[in-house]
């Protein structure tokens, strides 16, 4: 059986907290994300927090108009209609990553620790595929195993 793919995404800390509380189980993106269901999604909380704080599984990835995404997933997106419209302004097709099995990393992995593991590491603006058996994924997986 194939191992699941692993990606890293960056999310504002306020939304990471909503994911951890179970309120936010759909992450919206301005561009289509080409990943398979079962992909492990590692979530980096943007600066000033600067930590990889959780891991989840992509249950499904849905590409649709902003209006359709809102109709389908309003309660799972956990943002106001105003925030949603502002974020997707000018986008014809957006993307929702439907998340399940959201788990906090204990302890969260700090940005400076990631940079020690992987020289030149920069948090992704869109997303980053993590290399199987690479230093970043090995460190994250070790935290996941101990959480």
Secondary structure by P-SEA (a helix, b strand, c coil): cccbbbbbbbbcaaaaaaaaaccccbbbbcccccccccbbbbbbbccccccccccccccccccccaaaaaacccccccccaaaaaaaaccccbbbbbcccbbbbbcccccaaaaaaacccccccccbbbbccccaaaaaaaaaaaac
